[in-house]
Amino acid sequence: MSFKFRLGEIVVPMKGEHCAELPSQPSKVVALQLRGYIVVNPLGTVYRLLVKEHDYERFEEEIIELDH
């Protein structure tokens, strides 16, 4: 079985109407599920979302994390 993403990768929702309700900020893949689902954690938040992997693509830009 192959997965579109690996654990720890940063992803963002694809452009389109069907992805309008998804958070637009980059998210980290924290779990891989069967049947094409992944669990993501939007960066800067404490919650996780179960989403379809085909609604997401890899984030190709650099992420800068601020120290608190």
N, CA, C, O and CB atoms as a CASP TS submission, in Angstrom:
PFRMAT TS
TARGET T0000
AUTHOR 0000-0000-0000
METHOD Language model
MODEL 1
PARENT N/A
ATOM      1  N   MET     1       0.849  -1.171   0.000  1.00  0.00           N
ATOM      2  CA  MET     1       0.000   0.000   0.000  1.00  0.00           C
ATOM      3  C   MET     1       0.894   1.233   0.000  1.00  0.00           C
ATOM      4  O   MET     1       1.870   1.304   0.747  1.00  0.00           O
ATOM      5  CB  MET     1      -0.965  -0.001   1.220  1.00  0.00           C
ATOM      6  N   SER     2       0.558   2.183  -0.827  1.00  0.00           N
ATOM      7  CA  SER     2       1.351   3.413  -0.842  1.00  0.00           C
ATOM      8  C   SER     2       0.476   4.594  -0.430  1.00  0.00           C
ATOM      9  O   SER     2      -0.736   4.613  -0.648  1.00  0.00           O
ATOM     10  CB  SER     2       1.969   3.655  -2.245  1.00  0.00           C
ATOM     11  N   PHE     3       1.128   5.559   0.163  1.00  0.00           N
ATOM     12  CA  PHE     3       0.438   6.759   0.623  1.00  0.00           C
ATOM     13  C   PHE     3       0.965   7.954  -0.148  1.00  0.00           C
ATOM     14  O   PHE     3       2.114   7.956  -0.589  1.00  0.00           O
ATOM     15  CB  PHE     3       0.619   6.964   2.149  1.00  0.00           C
ATOM     16  N   LYS     4       0.147   8.948  -0.307  1.00  0.00           N
ATOM     17  CA  LYS     4       0.530  10.160  -1.028  1.00  0.00           C
ATOM     18  C   LYS     4       1.536  10.984  -0.229  1.00  0.00           C
ATOM     19  O   LYS     4       2.422  11.608  -0.811  1.00  0.00           O
ATOM     20  CB  LYS     4      -0.707  11.004  -1.343  1.00  0.00           C
ATOM     21  N   PHE     5       1.408  10.991   1.094  1.00  0.00           N
ATOM     22  CA  PHE     5       2.269  11.787   1.965  1.00  0.00           C
ATOM     23  C   PHE     5       2.960  10.886   2.982  1.00  0.00           C
ATOM     24  O   PHE     5       2.572   9.737   3.189  1.00  0.00           O
ATOM     25  CB  PHE     5       1.455  12.885   2.682  1.00  0.00           C
ATOM     26  N   ARG     6       3.992  11.438   3.608  1.00  0.00           N
ATOM     27  CA  ARG     6       4.684  10.747   4.696  1.00  0.00           C
ATOM     28  C   ARG     6       4.430  11.511   5.991  1.00  0.00           C
ATOM     29  O   ARG     6       4.077  12.690   5.965  1.00  0.00           O
ATOM     30  CB  ARG     6       6.219  10.624   4.408  1.00  0.00           C
ATOM     31  N   LEU     7       4.610  10.844   7.110  1.00  0.00           N
ATOM     32  CA  LEU     7       4.456  11.495   8.413  1.00  0.00           C
ATOM     33  C   LEU     7       5.446  12.649   8.521  1.00  0.00           C
ATOM     34  O   LEU     7       6.606  12.520   8.130  1.00  0.00           O
ATOM     35  CB  LEU     7       4.668  10.481   9.573  1.00  0.00           C
ATOM     36  N   GLY     8       4.982  13.777   9.054  1.00  0.00           N
ATOM     37  CA  GLY     8       5.841  14.936   9.257  1.00  0.00           C
ATOM     38  C   GLY     8       5.890  15.897   8.090  1.00  0.00           C
ATOM     39  O   GLY     8       6.420  16.999   8.236  1.00  0.00           O
ATOM     40  N   GLU     9       5.358  15.528   6.936  1.00  0.00           N
ATOM     41  CA  GLU     9       5.361  16.440   5.800  1.00  0.00           C
ATOM     42  C   GLU     9       4.387  17.592   6.039  1.00  0.00           C
ATOM     43  O   GLU     9       3.391  17.450   6.748  1.00  0.00           O
ATOM     44  CB  GLU     9       4.999  15.690   4.505  1.00  0.00           C
ATOM     45  N   ILE    10       4.697  18.724   5.437  1.00  0.00           N
ATOM     46  CA  ILE    10       3.828  19.901   5.525  1.00  0.00           C
ATOM     47  C   ILE    10       2.978  19.953   4.264  1.00  0.00           C
ATOM     48  O   ILE    10       3.497  19.869   3.150  1.00  0.00           O
ATOM     49  CB  ILE    10       4.662  21.224   5.701  1.00  0.00           C
ATOM     50  N   VAL    11       1.661  20.092   4.448  1.00  0.00           N
ATOM     51  CA  VAL    11       0.716  20.093   3.336  1.00  0.00           C
ATOM     52  C   VAL    11      -0.218  21.302   3.446  1.00  0.00           C
ATOM     53  O   VAL    11      -0.370  21.891   4.516  1.00  0.00           O
ATOM     54  CB  VAL    11      -0.098  18.774   3.310  1.00  0.00           C
ATOM     55  N   VAL    12      -0.837  21.655   2.321  1.00  0.00           N
ATOM     56  CA  VAL    12      -1.850  22.714   2.276  1.00  0.00           C
ATOM     57  C   VAL    12      -3.001  22.218   1.406  1.00  0.00           C
ATOM     58  O   VAL    12      -2.792  21.372   0.536  1.00  0.00           O
ATOM     59  CB  VAL    12      -1.254  24.067   1.717  1.00  0.00           C
ATOM     60  N   PRO    13      -4.220  22.731   1.627  1.00  0.00           N
ATOM     61  CA  PRO    13      -5.344  22.319   0.788  1.00  0.00           C
ATOM     62  C   PRO    13      -5.165  22.834  -0.638  1.00  0.00           C
ATOM     63  O   PRO    13      -4.615  23.912  -0.860  1.00  0.00           O
ATOM     64  CB  PRO    13      -6.674  22.828   1.377  1.00  0.00           C
ATOM     65  N   MET    14      -5.636  22.050  -1.588  1.00  0.00           N
ATOM     66  CA  MET    14      -5.618  22.473  -2.986  1.00  0.00           C
ATOM     67  C   MET    14      -6.641  23.582  -3.187  1.00  0.00           C
ATOM     68  O   MET    14      -7.572  23.733  -2.396  1.00  0.00           O
ATOM     69  CB  MET    14      -5.908  21.277  -3.936  1.00  0.00           C
ATOM     70  N   LYS    15      -6.466  24.330  -4.218  1.00  0.00           N
ATOM     71  CA  LYS    15      -7.424  25.385  -4.546  1.00  0.00           C
ATOM     72  C   LYS    15      -8.680  24.748  -5.120  1.00  0.00           C
ATOM     73  O   LYS    15      -8.604  23.771  -5.866  1.00  0.00           O
ATOM     74  CB  LYS    15      -6.814  26.410  -5.551  1.00  0.00           C
ATOM     75  N   GLY    16      -9.820  25.295  -4.775  1.00  0.00           N
ATOM     76  CA  GLY    16     -11.075  24.785  -5.312  1.00  0.00           C
ATOM     77  C   GLY    16     -12.212  24.963  -4.333  1.00  0.00           C
ATOM     78  O   GLY    16     -11.999  25.154  -3.136  1.00  0.00           O
ATOM     79  N   GLU    17     -13.424  24.899  -4.856  1.00  0.00           N
ATOM     80  CA  GLU    17     -14.607  25.094  -4.020  1.00  0.00           C
ATOM     81  C   GLU    17     -14.771  23.999  -2.977  1.00  0.00           C
ATOM     82  O   GLU    17     -15.186  24.277  -1.852  1.00  0.00           O
ATOM     83  CB  GLU    17     -15.843  25.157  -4.882  1.00  0.00           C
ATOM     84  N   HIS    18     -14.448  22.748  -3.337  1.00  0.00           N
ATOM     85  CA  HIS    18     -14.652  21.646  -2.400  1.00  0.00           C
ATOM     86  C   HIS    18     -13.691  21.710  -1.217  1.00  0.00           C
ATOM     87  O   HIS    18     -13.898  21.003  -0.231  1.00  0.00           O
ATOM     88  CB  HIS    18     -14.493  20.322  -3.115  1.00  0.00           C
ATOM     89  N   CYS    19     -12.650  22.531  -1.285  1.00  0.00           N
ATOM     90  CA  CYS    19     -11.680  22.666  -0.186  1.00  0.00           C
ATOM     91  C   CYS    19     -11.843  23.990   0.568  1.00  0.00           C
ATOM     92  O   CYS    19     -10.994  24.328   1.392  1.00  0.00           O
ATOM     93  CB  CYS    19     -10.253  22.557  -0.731  1.00  0.00           C
ATOM     94  N   ALA    20     -12.885  24.725   0.310  1.00  0.00           N
ATOM     95  CA  ALA    20     -13.077  26.050   0.896  1.00  0.00           C
ATOM     96  C   ALA    20     -13.230  26.003   2.416  1.00  0.00           C
ATOM     97  O   ALA    20     -12.843  26.952   3.099  1.00  0.00           O
ATOM     98  CB  ALA    20     -14.294  26.709   0.283  1.00  0.00           C
ATOM     99  N   GLU    21     -13.787  24.917   2.958  1.00  0.00           N
ATOM    100  CA  GLU    21     -14.011  24.852   4.401  1.00  0.00           C
ATOM    101  C   GLU    21     -12.783  24.365   5.171  1.00  0.00           C
ATOM    102  O   GLU    21     -12.788  24.378   6.402  1.00  0.00           O
ATOM    103  CB  GLU    21     -15.183  23.947   4.694  1.00  0.00           C
ATOM    104  N   LEU    22     -11.746  23.940   4.477  1.00  0.00           N
ATOM    105  CA  LEU    22     -10.517  23.481   5.134  1.00  0.00           C
ATOM    106  C   LEU    22      -9.657  24.672   5.541  1.00  0.00           C
ATOM    107  O   LEU    22      -9.674  25.696   4.860  1.00  0.00           O
ATOM    108  CB  LEU    22      -9.720  22.538   4.203  1.00  0.00           C
ATOM    109  N   PRO    23      -8.901  24.562   6.640  1.00  0.00           N
ATOM    110  CA  PRO    23      -8.028  25.675   7.048  1.00  0.00           C
ATOM    111  C   PRO    23      -6.955  25.910   5.983  1.00  0.00           C
ATOM    112  O   PRO    23      -6.369  24.956   5.471  1.00  0.00           O
ATOM    113  CB  PRO    23      -7.366  25.383   8.432  1.00  0.00           C
ATOM    114  N   SER    24      -6.702  27.167   5.652  1.00  0.00           N
ATOM    115  CA  SER    24      -5.796  27.487   4.552  1.00  0.00           C
ATOM    116  C   SER    24      -4.328  27.501   4.952  1.00  0.00           C
ATOM    117  O   SER    24      -3.453  27.511   4.087  1.00  0.00           O
ATOM    118  CB  SER    24      -6.159  28.813   3.977  1.00  0.00           C
ATOM    119  N   GLN    25      -4.043  27.502   6.265  1.00  0.00           N
ATOM    120  CA  GLN    25      -2.644  27.529   6.678  1.00  0.00           C
ATOM    121  C   GLN    25      -2.000  26.150   6.482  1.00  0.00           C
ATOM    122  O   GLN    25      -2.698  25.137   6.434  1.00  0.00           O
ATOM    123  CB  GLN    25      -2.528  27.974   8.153  1.00  0.00           C
ATOM    124  N   PRO    26      -0.679  26.117   6.370  1.00  0.00           N
ATOM    125  CA  PRO    26       0.014  24.833   6.241  1.00  0.00           C
ATOM    126  C   PRO    26      -0.255  23.941   7.452  1.00  0.00           C
ATOM    127  O   PRO    26      -0.422  24.420   8.573  1.00  0.00           O
ATOM    128  CB  PRO    26       1.526  25.053   6.074  1.00  0.00           C
ATOM    129  N   SER    27      -0.294  22.643   7.199  1.00  0.00           N
ATOM    130  CA  SER    27      -0.571  21.659   8.245  1.00  0.00           C
ATOM    131  C   SER    27       0.457  20.547   8.174  1.00  0.00           C
ATOM    132  O   SER    27       0.994  20.245   7.109  1.00  0.00           O
ATOM    133  CB  SER    27      -2.003  21.087   8.107  1.00  0.00           C
ATOM    134  N   LYS    28       0.726  19.937   9.329  1.00  0.00           N
ATOM    135  CA  LYS    28       1.674  18.830   9.409  1.00  0.00           C
ATOM    136  C   LYS    28       0.906  17.515   9.422  1.00  0.00           C
ATOM    137  O   LYS    28      -0.082  17.379  10.144  1.00  0.00           O
ATOM    138  CB  LYS    28       2.574  18.955  10.670  1.00  0.00           C
ATOM    139  N   VAL    29       1.353  16.546   8.627  1.00  0.00           N
ATOM    140  CA  VAL    29       0.731  15.225   8.601  1.00  0.00           C
ATOM    141  C   VAL    29       1.174  14.479   9.856  1.00  0.00           C
ATOM    142  O   VAL    29       2.367  14.258  10.062  1.00  0.00           O
ATOM    143  CB  VAL    29       1.116  14.429   7.297  1.00  0.00           C
ATOM    144  N   VAL    30       0.209  14.091  10.699  1.00  0.00           N
ATOM    145  CA  VAL    30       0.538  13.413  11.958  1.00  0.00           C
ATOM    146  C   VAL    30       0.077  11.960  11.986  1.00  0.00           C
ATOM    147  O   VAL    30       0.485  11.210  12.874  1.00  0.00           O
ATOM    148  CB  VAL    30      -0.082  14.158  13.118  1.00  0.00           C
ATOM    149  N   ALA    31      -0.763  11.542  11.038  1.00  0.00           N
ATOM    150  CA  ALA    31      -1.196  10.145  10.978  1.00  0.00           C
ATOM    151  C   ALA    31      -1.698   9.824   9.579  1.00  0.00           C
ATOM    152  O   ALA    31      -2.258  10.675   8.889  1.00  0.00           O
ATOM    153  CB  ALA    31      -2.299   9.861  12.028  1.00  0.00           C
ATOM    154  N   LEU    32      -1.484   8.573   9.176  1.00  0.00           N
ATOM    155  CA  LEU    32      -1.975   8.072   7.896  1.00  0.00           C
ATOM    156  C   LEU    32      -3.098   7.087   8.189  1.00  0.00           C
ATOM    157  O   LEU    32      -2.951   6.210   9.040  1.00  0.00           O
ATOM    158  CB  LEU    32      -0.825   7.399   7.056  1.00  0.00           C
ATOM    159  N   GLN    33      -4.206   7.227   7.495  1.00  0.00           N
ATOM    160  CA  GLN    33      -5.352   6.361   7.698  1.00  0.00           C
ATOM    161  C   GLN    33      -5.631   5.577   6.419  1.00  0.00           C
ATOM    162  O   GLN    33      -5.133   5.935   5.352  1.00  0.00           O
ATOM    163  CB  GLN    33      -6.591   7.181   8.122  1.00  0.00           C
ATOM    164  N   LEU    34      -6.406   4.534   6.516  1.00  0.00           N
ATOM    165  CA  LEU    34      -6.807   3.764   5.352  1.00  0.00           C
ATOM    166  C   LEU    34      -7.867   4.505   4.553  1.00  0.00           C
ATOM    167  O   LEU    34      -8.475   5.458   5.039  1.00  0.00           O
ATOM    168  CB  LEU    34      -7.321   2.395   5.772  1.00  0.00           C
ATOM    169  N   ARG    35      -8.078   4.061   3.341  1.00  0.00           N
ATOM    170  CA  ARG    35      -9.109   4.592   2.446  1.00  0.00           C
ATOM    171  C   ARG    35      -8.878   6.047   2.043  1.00  0.00           C
ATOM    172  O   ARG    35      -9.834   6.769   1.757  1.00  0.00           O
ATOM    173  CB  ARG    35     -10.453   4.469   3.102  1.00  0.00           C
ATOM    174  N   GLY    36      -7.595   6.489   2.018  1.00  0.00           N
ATOM    175  CA  GLY    36      -7.275   7.807   1.491  1.00  0.00           C
ATOM    176  C   GLY    36      -7.444   8.962   2.456  1.00  0.00           C
ATOM    177  O   GLY    36      -7.604  10.102   2.020  1.00  0.00           O
ATOM    178  N   TYR    37      -7.413   8.706   3.746  1.00  0.00           N
ATOM    179  CA  TYR    37      -7.531   9.769   4.739  1.00  0.00           C
ATOM    180  C   TYR    37      -6.196  10.000   5.443  1.00  0.00           C
ATOM    181  O   TYR    37      -5.382   9.085   5.565  1.00  0.00           O
ATOM    182  CB  TYR    37      -8.623   9.429   5.765  1.00  0.00           C
ATOM    183  N   ILE    38      -5.985  11.226   5.901  1.00  0.00           N
ATOM    184  CA  ILE    38      -4.824  11.574   6.718  1.00  0.00           C
ATOM    185  C   ILE    38      -5.303  12.437   7.876  1.00  0.00           C
ATOM    186  O   ILE    38      -6.357  13.069   7.795  1.00  0.00           O
ATOM    187  CB  ILE    38      -3.730  12.316   5.873  1.00  0.00           C
ATOM    188  N   VAL    39      -4.531  12.462   8.947  1.00  0.00           N
ATOM    189  CA  VAL    39      -4.802  13.348  10.079  1.00  0.00           C
ATOM    190  C   VAL    39      -3.752  14.451  10.013  1.00  0.00           C
ATOM    191  O   VAL    39      -2.552  14.181   9.976  1.00  0.00           O
ATOM    192  CB  VAL    39      -4.762  12.573  11.473  1.00  0.00           C
ATOM    193  N   VAL    40      -4.227  15.712   9.998  1.00  0.00           N
ATOM    194  CA  VAL    40      -3.309  16.849   9.924  1.00  0.00           C
ATOM    195  C   VAL    40      -3.475  17.730  11.151  1.00  0.00           C
ATOM    196  O   VAL    40      -4.540  17.780  11.766  1.00  0.00           O
ATOM    197  CB  VAL    40      -3.549  17.668   8.637  1.00  0.00           C
ATOM    198  N   ASN    41      -2.396  18.422  11.491  1.00  0.00           N
ATOM    199  CA  ASN    41      -2.381  19.371  12.598  1.00  0.00           C
ATOM    200  C   ASN    41      -2.001  20.725  12.013  1.00  0.00           C
ATOM    201  O   ASN    41      -0.828  20.955  11.722  1.00  0.00           O
ATOM    202  CB  ASN    41      -1.381  18.927  13.742  1.00  0.00           C
ATOM    203  N   PRO    42      -2.986  21.649  11.829  1.00  0.00           N
ATOM    204  CA  PRO    42      -2.646  22.970  11.313  1.00  0.00           C
ATOM    205  C   PRO    42      -1.596  23.632  12.201  1.00  0.00           C
ATOM    206  O   PRO    42      -1.740  23.662  13.424  1.00  0.00           O
ATOM    207  CB  PRO    42      -3.903  23.855  11.216  1.00  0.00           C
ATOM    208  N   LEU    43      -0.534  24.163  11.580  1.00  0.00           N
ATOM    209  CA  LEU    43       0.556  24.768  12.336  1.00  0.00           C
ATOM    210  C   LEU    43       0.053  25.941  13.170  1.00  0.00           C
ATOM    211  O   LEU    43      -0.742  26.752  12.693  1.00  0.00           O
ATOM    212  CB  LEU    43       1.670  25.227  11.393  1.00  0.00           C
ATOM    213  N   GLY    44       0.512  26.030  14.404  1.00  0.00           N
ATOM    214  CA  GLY    44       0.108  27.092  15.308  1.00  0.00           C
ATOM    215  C   GLY    44      -1.169  26.804  16.068  1.00  0.00           C
ATOM    216  O   GLY    44      -1.670  27.671  16.784  1.00  0.00           O
ATOM    217  N   THR    45      -1.709  25.595  15.923  1.00  0.00           N
ATOM    218  CA  THR    45      -2.929  25.220  16.637  1.00  0.00           C
ATOM    219  C   THR    45      -2.694  23.943  17.425  1.00  0.00           C
ATOM    220  O   THR    45      -1.661  23.290  17.272  1.00  0.00           O
ATOM    221  CB  THR    45      -4.109  25.038  15.657  1.00  0.00           C
ATOM    222  N   VAL    46      -3.650  23.591  18.265  1.00  0.00           N
ATOM    223  CA  VAL    46      -3.544  22.363  19.051  1.00  0.00           C
ATOM    224  C   VAL    46      -4.525  21.292  18.578  1.00  0.00           C
ATOM    225  O   VAL    46      -4.515  20.186  19.120  1.00  0.00           O
ATOM    226  CB  VAL    46      -3.783  22.665  20.519  1.00  0.00           C
ATOM    227  N   TYR    47      -5.360  21.576  17.599  1.00  0.00           N
ATOM    228  CA  TYR    47      -6.344  20.595  17.170  1.00  0.00           C
ATOM    229  C   TYR    47      -5.868  19.837  15.930  1.00  0.00           C
ATOM    230  O   TYR    47      -4.951  20.272  15.233  1.00  0.00           O
ATOM    231  CB  TYR    47      -7.679  21.278  16.890  1.00  0.00           C
ATOM    232  N   ARG    48      -6.512  18.690  15.669  1.00  0.00           N
ATOM    233  CA  ARG    48      -6.197  17.834  14.533  1.00  0.00           C
ATOM    234  C   ARG    48      -7.452  17.609  13.711  1.00  0.00           C
ATOM    235  O   ARG    48      -8.565  17.620  14.236  1.00  0.00           O
ATOM    236  CB  ARG    48      -5.600  16.487  14.999  1.00  0.00           C
ATOM    237  N   LEU    49      -7.259  17.404  12.420  1.00  0.00           N
ATOM    238  CA  LEU    49      -8.377  17.189  11.507  1.00  0.00           C
ATOM    239  C   LEU    49      -8.174  15.906  10.718  1.00  0.00           C
ATOM    240  O   LEU    49      -7.053  15.599  10.312  1.00  0.00           O
ATOM    241  CB  LEU    49      -8.537  18.383  10.553  1.00  0.00           C
ATOM    242  N   LEU    50      -9.236  15.159  10.499  1.00  0.00           N
ATOM    243  CA  LEU    50      -9.220  14.003   9.627  1.00  0.00           C
ATOM    244  C   LEU    50      -9.720  14.478   8.270  1.00  0.00           C
ATOM    245  O   LEU    50     -10.863  14.918   8.151  1.00  0.00           O
ATOM    246  CB  LEU    50     -10.097  12.822  10.199  1.00  0.00           C
ATOM    247  N   VAL    51      -8.873  14.394   7.244  1.00  0.00           N
ATOM    248  CA  VAL    51      -9.215  14.916   5.924  1.00  0.00           C
ATOM    249  C   VAL    51      -8.847  13.898   4.845  1.00  0.00           C
ATOM    250  O   VAL    51      -8.081  12.966   5.092  1.00  0.00           O
ATOM    251  CB  VAL    51      -8.498  16.261   5.667  1.00  0.00           C
ATOM    252  N   LYS    52      -9.401  14.088   3.647  1.00  0.00           N
ATOM    253  CA  LYS    52      -9.052  13.236   2.510  1.00  0.00           C
ATOM    254  C   LYS    52      -7.733  13.711   1.929  1.00  0.00           C
ATOM    255  O   LYS    52      -7.528  14.906   1.717  1.00  0.00           O
ATOM    256  CB  LYS    52     -10.171  13.251   1.426  1.00  0.00           C
ATOM    257  N   GLU    53      -6.839  12.764   1.674  1.00  0.00           N
ATOM    258  CA  GLU    53      -5.512  13.139   1.192  1.00  0.00           C
ATOM    259  C   GLU    53      -5.552  13.747  -0.206  1.00  0.00           C
ATOM    260  O   GLU    53      -4.662  14.527  -0.547  1.00  0.00           O
ATOM    261  CB  GLU    53      -4.603  11.931   1.195  1.00  0.00           C
ATOM    262  N   HIS    54      -6.554  13.420  -1.032  1.00  0.00           N
ATOM    263  CA  HIS    54      -6.587  13.977  -2.380  1.00  0.00           C
ATOM    264  C   HIS    54      -6.981  15.461  -2.387  1.00  0.00           C
ATOM    265  O   HIS    54      -6.884  16.115  -3.425  1.00  0.00           O
ATOM    266  CB  HIS    54      -7.555  13.182  -3.243  1.00  0.00           C
ATOM    267  N   ASP    55      -7.424  15.999  -1.240  1.00  0.00           N
ATOM    268  CA  ASP    55      -7.741  17.428  -1.132  1.00  0.00           C
ATOM    269  C   ASP    55      -6.504  18.260  -0.784  1.00  0.00           C
ATOM    270  O   ASP    55      -6.584  19.486  -0.723  1.00  0.00           O
ATOM    271  CB  ASP    55      -8.827  17.648  -0.075  1.00  0.00           C
ATOM    272  N   TYR    56      -5.361  17.604  -0.555  1.00  0.00           N
ATOM    273  CA  TYR    56      -4.150  18.293  -0.107  1.00  0.00           C
ATOM    274  C   TYR    56      -3.000  18.087  -1.079  1.00  0.00           C
ATOM    275  O   TYR    56      -2.977  17.127  -1.849  1.00  0.00           O
ATOM    276  CB  TYR    56      -3.748  17.810   1.280  1.00  0.00           C
ATOM    277  N   GLU    57      -2.045  19.012  -1.026  1.00  0.00           N
ATOM    278  CA  GLU    57      -0.809  18.914  -1.795  1.00  0.00           C
ATOM    279  C   GLU    57       0.351  19.315  -0.895  1.00  0.00           C
ATOM    280  O   GLU    57       0.147  19.960   0.134  1.00  0.00           O
ATOM    281  CB  GLU    57      -0.862  19.809  -3.073  1.00  0.00           C
ATOM    282  N   ARG    58       1.566  18.936  -1.277  1.00  0.00           N
ATOM    283  CA  ARG    58       2.758  19.280  -0.485  1.00  0.00           C
ATOM    284  C   ARG    58       2.986  20.782  -0.500  1.00  0.00           C
ATOM    285  O   ARG    58       2.776  21.449  -1.513  1.00  0.00           O
ATOM    286  CB  ARG    58       4.007  18.549  -1.025  1.00  0.00           C
ATOM    287  N   PHE    59       3.417  21.301   0.636  1.00  0.00           N
ATOM    288  CA  PHE    59       3.761  22.718   0.769  1.00  0.00           C
ATOM    289  C   PHE    59       5.223  22.859   0.384  1.00  0.00           C
ATOM    290  O   PHE    59       6.092  22.275   1.032  1.00  0.00           O
ATOM    291  CB  PHE    59       3.495  23.257   2.231  1.00  0.00           C
ATOM    292  N   GLU    60       5.506  23.625  -0.661  1.00  0.00           N
ATOM    293  CA  GLU    60       6.854  23.707  -1.215  1.00  0.00           C
ATOM    294  C   GLU    60       7.661  24.893  -0.689  1.00  0.00           C
ATOM    295  O   GLU    60       8.854  24.994  -0.975  1.00  0.00           O
ATOM    296  CB  GLU    60       6.776  23.787  -2.708  1.00  0.00           C
ATOM    297  N   GLU    61       7.047  25.775   0.061  1.00  0.00           N
ATOM    298  CA  GLU    61       7.752  26.960   0.555  1.00  0.00           C
ATOM    299  C   GLU    61       8.430  26.668   1.892  1.00  0.00           C
ATOM    300  O   GLU    61       8.179  25.633   2.509  1.00  0.00           O
ATOM    301  CB  GLU    61       6.780  28.144   0.700  1.00  0.00           C
ATOM    302  N   GLU    62       9.281  27.577   2.330  1.00  0.00           N
ATOM    303  CA  GLU    62       9.983  27.422   3.595  1.00  0.00           C
ATOM    304  C   GLU    62       9.100  27.874   4.754  1.00  0.00           C
ATOM    305  O   GLU    62       8.375  28.863   4.650  1.00  0.00           O
ATOM    306  CB  GLU    62      11.295  28.216   3.581  1.00  0.00           C
ATOM    307  N   ILE    63       9.172  27.129   5.866  1.00  0.00           N
ATOM    308  CA  ILE    63       8.410  27.468   7.074  1.00  0.00           C
ATOM    309  C   ILE    63       9.383  28.031   8.094  1.00  0.00           C
ATOM    310  O   ILE    63      10.422  27.432   8.374  1.00  0.00           O
ATOM    311  CB  ILE    63       7.646  26.218   7.652  1.00  0.00           C
ATOM    312  N   ILE    64       9.042  29.182   8.645  1.00  0.00           N
ATOM    313  CA  ILE    64       9.866  29.797   9.688  1.00  0.00           C
ATOM    314  C   ILE    64       9.067  29.754  10.980  1.00  0.00           C
ATOM    315  O   ILE    64       7.982  30.329  11.069  1.00  0.00           O
ATOM    316  CB  ILE    64      10.278  31.275   9.317  1.00  0.00           C
ATOM    317  N   GLU    65       9.615  29.065  11.989  1.00  0.00           N
ATOM    318  CA  GLU    65       8.946  28.974  13.279  1.00  0.00           C
ATOM    319  C   GLU    65       9.558  30.003  14.224  1.00  0.00           C
ATOM    320  O   GLU    65      10.780  30.116  14.322  1.00  0.00           O
ATOM    321  CB  GLU    65       9.059  27.538  13.869  1.00  0.00           C
ATOM    322  N   LEU    66       8.714  30.744  14.909  1.00  0.00           N
ATOM    323  CA  LEU    66       9.162  31.764  15.850  1.00  0.00           C
ATOM    324  C   LEU    66       9.319  31.169  17.232  1.00  0.00           C
ATOM    325  O   LEU    66       8.485  30.378  17.672  1.00  0.00           O
ATOM    326  CB  LEU    66       8.184  32.940  15.887  1.00  0.00           C
ATOM    327  N   ASP    67      10.380  31.546  17.914  1.00  0.00           N
ATOM    328  CA  ASP    67      10.557  31.121  19.303  1.00  0.00           C
ATOM    329  C   ASP    67       9.746  32.024  20.216  1.00  0.00           C
ATOM    330  O   ASP    67       9.683  33.235  20.006  1.00  0.00           O
ATOM    331  CB  ASP    67      12.053  31.142  19.707  1.00  0.00           C
ATOM    332  N   HIS    68       9.128  31.435  21.225  1.00  0.00           N
ATOM    333  CA  HIS    68       8.304  32.234  22.165  1.00  0.00           C
ATOM    334  C   HIS    68       9.078  32.547  23.406  1.00  0.00           C
ATOM    335  O   HIS    68       8.559  33.205  24.308  1.00  0.00           O
ATOM    336  CB  HIS    68       7.010  31.499  22.537  1.00  0.00           C
TER
END
